[in-house]
Amino acid sequence: MSKKFYISDLHIDHTNVLAFDNRPFKDVEEMNNELIRRWNDVVSDGDLVYILGDMFWCAPKKAMPIMEQLNGQKILVKGNHDRFLHNSKAKSALAGIKDYDDICVTLEDGTQRRVILSHYFIPMYIGHR
């Protein structure tokens, strides 16, 4: 199984993020559709994707149909705006939900690197030195 890492806050369905992040879309619907398209252009069904928080800015009822359109197995490293997780159906649509993760990845040249996955800035972590 290949692994792809998404390292940004998606903020799907978040109207204010259009201005906050200067996103080039006329409205939230256009942004949502483009995020889905871009995601599926690079993520295959067999890929494992880590989302580093703030995936949705909407209720589970609206989030679930969007989640179902996104390819891959999704592991969410929780952010401060992941309210859609207050729903058991939303939780079951994810391959995993974590507060933090510490993984090892193999780069294209064969070297291995430790990667700390968190939505939040972590200046020190176990073994950081």
N, C-alpha and C positions, 0 to 999 in steps of 0.2 A: 504494500500500500504506500503510495507517495504521500508526502505531507506538505501542505501549504499553510503558511501562517499569514493571517490578516492582522496587521498591527495598528489599526486605526479604529476610532469610534465610528461605527456606521451611522448611528442616530437615524435609522429608518423612520420615516413619518414625522420627523421633527421640523416643523415649519421654521422655528427661529434659527436653526443651524444653517439655513440658507444664508442669513446675514452674518452670523457669528463666524462661520468658516469661509465666507465669501464663495459659496458653492455656485457654480454657473448654471443654475436651473431656474426656470420661470416660476415654478411652484413645487410643492412637496410631492405631488403625484408624478411629475416628470422626474424628480430626483429618485423617488422610489423605483420607478421603472428602469432608470439608468443603472442604479445600484444593483438591481437584480440581473440586468443584462451583463454588466461588467463582471459580476461574481461568477455567473454561469459560463462566461467566456474563458475563464481560467480555472475553474474548479470543476472536476469530474465527479461522478457519483461515488467513486471509490476513494476520493481524497479525504483526508482528515484535516479539518480547518479549526484553528484556535481563534476565537474572537475575543479581543481584550476589552470587553465591557461595552456598555451603552449600545447594545444592538438595536433595540427598538425604543421609540418614544410614543408608544400607543398601547391601547388595551389588548389583552390576549386575543380577543375576538377578531381584531384587525391584524394582529401580528401573525397569527397562525397561518392564514392563507399565503402570506408573504414567505414565511419560514418554509412552507411546503414547496415553494417554487425554487428555493436555493439548493443547488447541488451539494453533495458531500455530506460527510458526517461532521457535525458541528459540536465543538466543545467550547462552552462559554466560561471565560474567566470573568466573574461578575464585576460589574462597574457600579457606580452609584445611581444609575438611572435604569436599571434592569427590572422595572416594575412588572413587566409582562410575566415574570417567573412566579407570580402569586397564583398560578393556575397549573393544575396537575397535567393538563394536556400539553401546555407549553414546555413543561419540564421533561415530559416523556419524548418530545420531538428532538431533544438534544442528546448527543452521545455522552455528554458529561457536563457537569456544572461544578466549577471550582472557585475558590477565593483567590488561589495562587497556584502556580505549578512550577516545577523545577525539572526540566527535561534535558536530554542530550540529543543533539541533531548531528547528522553526518552531512558535511558539505559536499559539493560536487567533486572537489579534489580528494575526497576521502577523509579529510581531517574531521575530528569530532569537536563539538563546542557545547558547552553548557549554556542553556538559555533559561533565564528566569522570566516567567510570564505573570504579569500583574497589570491590572488597570491603573494602579497607583504607582507613583514614584517610590522606589525603595533604595535609599542611599546605602544601606548595609543589609546583607542577608547572610545566611549560613555559608561559610566558606568564601566570602567575598574577597578575601585577601589572597 
